[in-house]
């Protein structure tokens, strides 16, 4: 039998931070769904397709603006308390300068691609209007380094809530896509103002940065940025290729499906981010890294399969709830085609974090770049094929993505240290498939009921079958209980639990599950 990692109590700060990270993700996902639903219903399929293109390109641009600061600034703020003001000031200056340059480069790029004048203007405007939110995020990274995930969550939720609060009434009053793009800045400005006040409350103020700080952010953030850029390029290329090879309404269908898939995928990066510190501490030992990956791989496979069967069972309900029946119905087929890819994607995210822990970041970027190139080539073939035969080119894009995820998984397995991944991963997949397949058979036999009852029942049945097949163990349940208890204890932390200035101590125990910044 495979050895299970020993159970260790979660640190109070880790539990508290994880709680606020999850709360923020849930709130942001809910607000995003609300905004997307309103945009889809009021803009229509064609304008929503243009909006999806704007959002994809803007997100890509801001990967370059961020340049790895989401990880680097958090780490350095935790260890260099006295330099927080300089780091924050440098990050703000860097982001303003790069964002303005990116707007000019974007304008030239979209002109070369051949978009019409209106689309060119909206794309550049979307990049400019995203700057206030990007500035507020720099504050959020410092908050994370100071173990104040609550402040980071408050800033993020406030920004999104303000965007929804001003955009929805504007659409009801007759606003169009231009209004939607302009009002993205309103939420960002609100988040930036709140972040500024909150930073003062913890005695962190942005200072005029020295040139050395700017050089540090640019050079030391590069390895992390390379990975993020490689990950962010694919959605942009997908949107552009689909827009060129299929009618604009197909882009709208695909964009609608991707929005819902983003919610389903959300647990994977949360778990990956949470496990990264533990993986980093044991990265020098293949045995300890294998043990750390053992339990987490079962969790990731289980979550991926649960998301897949939920998508297959309830894709029509999700699309109908968010976008209404009619224009967006073809998005259901896109969602169902995406479902089998989810378990692979969840495991890929876990293995990618493990490779980052063992410091093979550049190699991940190479593998991801190759997968993007292969996916683009497959898309050029599969999109027209699916468009002609199924009248939905988005399905071809999903098929191309799924095939390259298999390639990505193979590449990640090759990059992990030899002996890290064993038969336990395959066994986890087999157990999850048995639990998932049995769940689908049970719901196929049972009479149809409202999704509000069927969805929680589906989750409960899958969890019971996962426990019966050994995918979920008794030790996992003990960890969940400890996590809940730790979270509630963590919520009681007060100002006396502050991190001591200038220290950054790591627990070197092979079974440690957190970074202690006491």
N, C-alpha and C positions, 0 to 999 in steps of 0.2 A: 504493500500500500504506500501511496505517496505521503510524505511527511507534511504535516500542516504547520504553518508558521505559528509560534506561540502567541497567545493573546496578551497584549499589553494595554494598560489603561491609556486612554487618549489624554493628552495634555489639555488643560482647561482653555488655554488660548487657541489651540488648534481647533477644538470643538466649537468655541465661540466664533472664530473666523469662518469655519466651514458653514456654520449655521447662517451667517449673514451673506456668505457667498451664494449659498443655495437660495436663500430668500430673495436676494437681488435677481438671480437668474430667473426664478419663477415669476417675479413681478414684471421683469422686463419682457419675458416671453408672452405673458398675458397682455401687456400693453401693446406689444408688437402685433399680436393677433387681432386685437381690437382695431388698431390703426389700419392694418392690412385689409381687414374685412370692410371697413368703411371706404378705403381707397378703391378696392375692387368693385364695390357696388356702385360708387358714385362716379368714378373715372371711366368705367367700362373696360372691356378687354384690351382694346388697342392702346389707350392712354396708360393703362396699368402696365402693359408691356414696355412702354417707353420709361415708365417710372422704375421698373425692375432693372432696365439697362442703366439708368442713372445711378441707382443704388449700388449696383455691382461695380461700376467703374469708380465711383466715389470711395467705396470700401477698399478697392485696390490701391488707389492713390494714398489713402491714409495708412496703409501698411508701410509705405515709404516714409511718411511723416513720422510715424511712431518709431521706426528704425530700432526695434528691439527694446525700447525703453520700458515696455510693460513688465519685462523680467529684470532688466538691468537696473532700472531706477528703484524697483522694489527691493532688490538685494542690497544695493549700496545704501539706501535710506535706512535699512535695518542695522547695518554695521557702522555707518559713518554719521552718527547723529549730528555732530557739529557741522557737517557739510550739507545738511538737508536743504538749507536756503540756497546755497550755490547750485546744487544739483537741480532743484526745482526751477530756479531762475534760468539755468542753462537749458533745461528741457523746454521751457516756454519760448525762449528766444529761438531755439532750434526749430521748434514746430511752426512758429510764425514764418520764419524764413523759408523753410522747405515747402510749406503749404502754398505760399505765394508763388514760388518757382514751379511747383507742381501744377498750379492752375494754368500757368502759361504753357507748360509742356503739354498738358491735357488738351488745351485749345488747339495746339498744332497737330496733336495726334488725331483727334476726331476729324479734323479737316482732311488729313491724309486718308483716313479710312473712308471718307465720302459721305458722312451724314449730312442731312439738310441743315440749314442755318438755325432753325429753331432748336433742333436737338443739340447742336454744338453749343448754343447759348445756355441751354438748361444744364448741360453737363458741367460746364465751367462754373455756373452759378451754384450747382450742388456742391462742388468742391469748396468754394469760398464759404458757403453757408455752414459747412461742416467744421470750420475752424474753431468756433467757440467750444463745441463739445470736445474736440481734441485737446484743447487747453485745459478743460476741466479734468480730463482723464489723467493728465500729468500730476495734478494734485492727488487724484485717486491712487496712483502708484506709490506716492509718498505715504499716504494714509496706510496702505497695505504694509509698507516697510515698518511703520510705527505700531503695527498690530491694531489698527483701527479700521477693520473691515466694515464696521458699522457706519463710519463716515463715508467710506467709498460707496457702500450700498445706497446711502441716503442721497448722495450726489447723482448717481446713475439713475435711480428711480425717479428723482425729481426732474431730471432732464427729459426723460421719456414721458413722464406724466404731463409735463407742460406742453410737450410737442403734441400729444394726443388732445389735450385740453383746448389748444388754439386751432388745431387743424380740423377737427371734426366740425365745430361750428362754422368755420370758414367754408367748408365744402357744402354744408347745408344752406349757406347764404349765397351759393353760386360760384364759389372759387373753383379754379381748375388746377392743372398740374403746376403752373407757375407759382400759384399761391402755396401749394403744398411744399415746393422746394424752398421758397422764402421762409416759411414758418418753421422749417427744420432748424434755422438759426435761433429761433425764439427759445426752444428747449435748451439749446447749447448755452445761450447767454444766461438763462436761469441757473443751470447747473454750475457755470463758472462763477457766478456771484455767490452761490451757496458754498462752493468749494473754498473760495477766498475767505469767507467768514469763518468756516470751520477750521481752516489751517491756522488762523489766528488764535482760535480757541486752544490749540495744542502747541502754540508758540512756534509755529513754523511759518516763516515769511519768505517769499521769493526775493532773492538778492540779485544784484547785477553780477552776471557770471564772468569769471575770468576766462581768457581764451583757452586755457588748459582744460577747463571743464567742458567746453564745447568740443574740443578735440577728443576728449575722453568719451563723451556720449556718441560721437560719430564713429570712432574706431572700435571701442569695446562693444558697442551694440551691433556691429556688423555681422558676426557669426549668427546671432539670434535672428537678426533681420533677414538674413538669407533664407532661413527656414520659413519664416512667416511670409515672405514674398512668394516663395515657391508654393506655399499652401493657398495663398490668396489669388494667384494668377488664374487658376483653373476656372472659378466661377465667372470671371470676367471674359475669358476666352470662350467659355461655353455660351454665354449670353450673346457675344458678338457673332460666333459661328451660327448659332441657331437663328439669330435675326437675319443673317445673310442667306440662309438656306431654306427658311420656312416663313410662312406669313406671320405678320406681327401678332395675330391672336394666339398663335402657337407659343410665342414667347410669353404671352400673358398666362397661358395654361401652365407652362413650365415654371414660371415665376411663382404662381400660386402654390404649386406642388412643393417647390423648394422651401417656401416659407413654412409650410406645415412640417416638412421634414426637418427643418432647423430646430423646431421645438422637440421633435422626437430624438434628435441627435444630442441635444443639450446635456444630458447626464454624462456622456462620454468625456468631454473636456473637463467637467467638474471632477470626475473621479481621477482622470489623468493628472490634473493639476494637484489634487490632494495627495496622490501617491508619489509624485515626483521627488519631494524631499527624502522620503524613506528610501526610494530607489537610488538616489544620489549617495546616501550614506553607506549603502552596501555594494556600490558599484565595483569596488575593488575585489570583491569575492564572488566568484561564479556561483558557489553553493548558496550564499545568502541572497544573491540576486534572484536565483531560481526560486527559492522559498518565498521571496517577496512577490514574485510574479505569479506564483501558484494560485494563491487565494484570489488575487485581483483579476486574474484571467478568467476565473469562473464567474466572478461578478460581471465583468465586461461582456462575456459571451451570453450570460443570462439576460442582461439588460438588452443586448442587441437582438436576441431572438424574441424577447417579449415585445420590443418595439416593432419587429417584423410581423409577428402574428397580429398585433394590434392594428398595424397598417393594412394588412390584407383583409382583416375582418371589418374595419370601421373607416376605411378611406372615404367611402361615399358619404358617411355621416359627417366626417370632419370637413370635407369640401362643402357640403350643404350647409353646415352650421356657420362656417366662416364666410363663404362667398355667395351662398344661396344656390338654388337649383337653376339650371339653364346654361348660361354662357360658359361657366367654368367646369361643367361636367367632365370634359376630356382630361382635366387634371387628375381625376380619379385613376385613370389608367396609368398615368405617369407615376403616381404614388405607389400603386401596386407593383409596378415594375421595379421601383426603388427598394421595396421591402426586403428581398433576399440579400441586398448589398449591405444592409444595416449591421448584421453581426460581424462581417468582415471589417467594416469601417470602425466599429467599436474596438476590435482587437488591434487594428492598425494604430489607433490613437494611443492605446496602452503601450505597444511596442515602440512607438516613436518616442514616448516619454522615457522609456527605459534606455533607448539609444542616446537621448540627450543626457541622461544621467551618467552614461559611460563616456561622454564627451566626443561623440561621433557626429556632431551637428552638421558639419559640412557635407558628410556623406549622405545624411538624410536629404539635404537640399538637392544633391545630385540625383538621388533616386526619385524624388518628387518631380524634379524638372523633366526627367525621362518619362515619367508616367503622364505628365501633362502633355508632352509632345505626342506620345502614343495615343492618348485619349483624343487629342485634336484630330489626328489622322483617322482614327476610327469614326469619329463624329462626322467627318466630311463624307464618309461612305454610308454610315448608318442613318443619319438624319434624312437625306433624300429618300432612302429606301423605305423607312417607316412612314415618311410623309406621303409617298405614293401609294403604299399598300394599306396603311392604317389611318391615313389622314391626320397623323399626329407625330411630327418630327421630334417632339420632346422625348418620346419613348426611345428613339435611337440614341439620343444624348445620354439617357440613363444607362442604356446597354453598354455604351462606350465607357462610361464611368465605372460600371461594375466590373468589366473585364480588366480595366487598369488597376482596380483595387486588388485584384488577385495578383497582378504583377507587383504592386506595392507591398503586399504582404510577403511575397517571396523575397523581395529586396530587403525588407526589414529583418526577416529571419536570418538572412545572410550577414547582416551587420551586427546582430547581437553576438555577444561572446559565445564561443562554442560551449555547449552543455547547459546554456541558460534555459532554453525551451526544450521540454521533453514531451513525452506522450500525454502528459496531463492536459495539454491544450486540446489535442484531438479528442480526448475522453470528455472534456467539458463540452465540446461541440456536439458530440454524440448524445450526451445526456440532455443538452438543451434542445436538440432536434426532437428527441423522444418526448420531452415535456411539451414542447411547442406543438408538435404534430398531434399529440393526444388532446391538447386543449382545443385545437381547431376541429377535430373530429367530434368532440363533445358539443361544441357550439353549433356544428353542422346538424347534429341529430336533434338538439333541443329546439323548441319553437322560437321564432323570432320575438324579441322583446325590445323595448326602447333602449337606445345606446346609453342613456343615463344609468340604466341598471346593468346592461350587458358589459360595459367597459370595466367597471370595478369587479364584476363577477369573473370576467376573463382574467384579470390580474390575479385574483384570489385563486382561481383554478390552476393557473400556470405556476404560481408560487408553491401550491400544495404538491403538484406533480414534480416540480424542481426539487423539493425536499425529498419526495419519494424516490427519485432517481439518483440522489446524491449530489446534484448540482449545488444545492444549498445544504450546508452542514450545521450541526448543532453549535459548533464554534462560531459560525457566521452569525447565528441568532444572538449569541452572547456578545459578539462585537457590536451588533446593532443596539442592544440594551445599554451597553457601556457608552456608546456614542450619544444616545439620547440623554442619559444621565449626565454625561460630561457637558452636553450642550446647555442643559438647564442650569448646571452649576456655573458654566461659563457666562451665562446671561447675568449672573449676579456679580460679575467682576466690577470693581469700582476703580477709582483713580489710584488706589494704592497698588494696583497690579500693573503699573507702568513699567516699561522696559528701562533698565538702567542704561544711562548714556554711554555710548562708545563700546558696548559689548556685543558680541555675537558668538554665543557658545553653542556648539553642536553636541548633541548626545551621540556618542560613538557606538552605542550598543547595536548589534546586528539586528535586533528585533525592535528598535525604536521606531515609533510611528510619527514623530513630529520633530520640528526644530524648536528648541527651547531658547527663547530670547530673554530669559529672566536675568 
